[in-house]
Amino acid sequence: MNVNNIRDKIGSATISIKKPVVAGELKSFTITYTAGFFGIDDTGSIKLCTRFASDHGRPQFNFPDQINYVSISASNGAKLEYRYDPKANIRPWDKTIYVKIVKGFFREGDKLIVNYGDPSQGSPGIRMQTFAEKTFEVKVLVDAFATYQYIEIPDSPKIKIIPGPVKYWKLQLPTLRRVKENFRLQIKAEDKWG
């Protein structure tokens, strides 16, 4: 069986956010991974990875009423162990939420639910990155056989991040010029993040 056949059977993920998100905004959203044909063996794991070049909020799991709180659960009640590690995967996708199944396993159709900025206990959300991007992507990689060989699911969850309202107008023009010399004037609109 080749890698492409395995990828098709490793599972899928959906994201609850469908509309563009304003850069730097606090948001709550859910990524749901659904196990594929192979399921996931006990001690198997899942990685949710974002690029190192992003400044989105650092996920935290201990203070549910604070910013950047993330809750994680399994639909089948499997016991999970998880952590955030900014260097737990290969560059550029190295900012990683690592989730290990420590008791139980996943059958086909079982779900891992990752609630970013979970508001259920008071979190105001997770801070999105402060710059616009057409496809802010979360790579989902699965170690279905507990061999530490990760396979990326076929379609990564994506969010479109757009600039916020104009906060500053900036003019750019040369410092010096000769009399009657043409020059260029640029006007730039920036949101609060620049």
C-alpha positions in Angstrom: 0.0 0.0 0.0 1.5 3.3 -1.0 1.4 6.6 1.0 -1.4 8.1 -1.1 -3.7 5.1 -0.3 -2.9 5.5 3.4 -3.5 9.3 3.3 -7.0 8.6 1.9 -7.8 6.3 4.9 -6.1 8.3 7.7 -9.1 10.5 8.4 -10.3 14.1 7.8 -10.7 17.3 9.6 -13.3 20.2 9.5 -13.2 23.7 11.0 -16.2 25.5 12.4 -15.2 28.9 11.1 -16.3 29.6 7.5 -16.1 33.4 7.2 -13.0 35.5 7.1 -11.5 36.6 10.4 -10.0 40.0 11.2 -6.3 40.0 11.9 -5.5 40.1 15.7 -9.1 39.4 16.6 -10.1 37.1 19.5 -12.0 34.2 18.1 -13.4 30.8 19.2 -13.5 28.0 16.7 -13.4 24.2 16.6 -11.3 21.8 14.6 -12.8 18.3 14.5 -10.7 15.4 13.4 -12.6 12.3 12.4 -10.6 9.0 12.4 -10.4 7.2 9.1 -10.4 3.5 8.1 -7.4 2.7 10.3 -8.6 4.4 13.4 -5.8 5.2 15.9 -4.1 2.6 18.1 -3.6 3.1 21.8 -0.6 5.5 22.3 -1.0 6.8 18.8 -1.1 10.6 18.4 -2.2 13.6 16.4 -0.4 16.8 15.7 -2.1 20.1 14.8 0.6 22.3 13.4 0.8 25.9 12.3 3.7 27.8 10.6 6.5 29.2 12.7 6.1 32.6 10.9 2.7 33.2 12.6 2.2 35.3 15.7 -1.2 33.8 16.7 -1.8 33.3 20.4 0.1 30.6 22.2 -2.4 27.9 23.2 -2.8 27.2 26.9 -4.8 24.4 28.7 -4.8 25.4 32.4 -6.8 28.7 32.7 -10.3 28.2 31.0 -11.3 31.8 31.7 -8.2 33.3 30.1 -7.2 34.3 26.6 -5.9 31.5 24.3 -7.5 28.6 26.3 -7.9 25.4 24.3 -10.0 22.4 25.3 -9.5 19.0 23.8 -11.7 15.9 24.1 -12.4 12.6 22.4 -16.0 11.7 21.3 -15.5 8.1 22.6 -14.2 9.1 26.0 -10.6 8.0 25.3 -8.1 9.5 27.8 -5.9 12.1 26.2 -2.6 13.7 27.1 -1.8 17.0 25.3 0.6 19.9 25.2 1.8 22.8 23.1 5.3 22.7 21.8 6.6 25.5 19.4 9.2 23.1 17.9 7.4 19.7 17.8 7.3 19.2 14.0 9.4 19.9 10.9 9.8 23.5 9.8 7.9 25.5 8.7 5.0 23.7 10.4 6.6 23.5 13.8 4.2 25.2 16.2 2.3 22.1 17.4 -0.5 21.0 19.6 0.4 17.4 20.3 -2.4 15.0 21.4 -1.6 11.4 22.5 -4.2 8.7 23.2 -3.0 7.3 26.6 -6.0 5.1 27.4 -8.3 3.7 24.8 -8.1 4.0 21.0 -10.0 5.5 18.1 -12.2 3.5 15.7 -13.2 4.7 12.3 -15.6 7.7 12.8 -14.4 8.6 16.4 -13.6 12.3 16.7 -11.0 14.5 18.4 -12.6 17.9 19.2 -10.1 20.8 19.6 -11.9 24.0 20.8 -9.6 27.0 20.2 -10.5 29.9 22.5 -13.2 27.7 24.1 -15.8 30.2 25.6 -17.6 27.7 27.7 -15.8 28.7 30.9 -15.2 32.3 30.2 -12.3 32.5 27.7 -12.6 35.5 25.4 -11.0 33.5 22.6 -7.7 32.8 21.0 -5.9 35.7 19.4 -5.5 35.3 15.6 -2.3 36.3 13.9 -1.9 40.1 13.4 -1.3 39.9 9.6 -3.6 39.1 6.7 -3.3 35.8 5.0 -5.6 34.1 2.4 -5.0 30.6 3.9 -4.0 30.4 7.5 -3.6 26.7 7.6 -3.6 24.1 10.4 -1.9 20.9 9.3 -3.3 17.7 10.9 -0.8 14.8 11.1 -1.8 11.4 12.4 0.3 8.6 13.9 -2.4 5.9 13.5 -0.3 2.9 14.3 1.7 4.3 17.3 5.0 4.0 15.4 5.7 7.8 15.4 5.3 7.8 11.6 3.0 10.7 10.9 0.8 11.0 7.8 -0.8 14.3 6.9 -4.6 14.3 6.2 -5.5 15.2 2.6 -7.2 18.6 3.3 -5.9 20.9 6.0 -8.4 23.2 7.8 -7.9 26.8 6.7 -9.0 30.3 7.8 -8.9 33.5 5.7 -7.5 36.3 7.7 -8.3 39.9 6.5 -7.1 43.3 7.7 -9.2 45.2 10.2 -10.7 48.7 9.8 -8.4 51.6 8.9 -6.8 53.0 12.0 -3.9 55.0 10.5 -3.3 56.8 7.2 0.3 57.1 6.3 1.8 59.3 3.6 5.1 58.5 2.0 7.1 60.9 -0.1 10.8 61.8 -0.7 12.5 63.8 2.0 14.3 66.0 -0.6 13.6 67.0 -4.2 14.7 69.6 -6.6 12.4 72.5 -7.7 10.0 71.4 -10.5 11.2 67.8 -10.1 8.4 65.2 -10.2 8.0 63.0 -7.1 5.8 60.2 -6.0 3.4 60.4 -3.1 2.0 57.2 -1.7 -1.0 56.9 0.7 -1.2 53.8 2.8 -4.1 52.6 5.0 -3.2 50.5 8.0 -5.2 48.7 10.6 -4.1 48.8 14.2 -1.5 46.1 13.6 0.1 48.0 10.7 
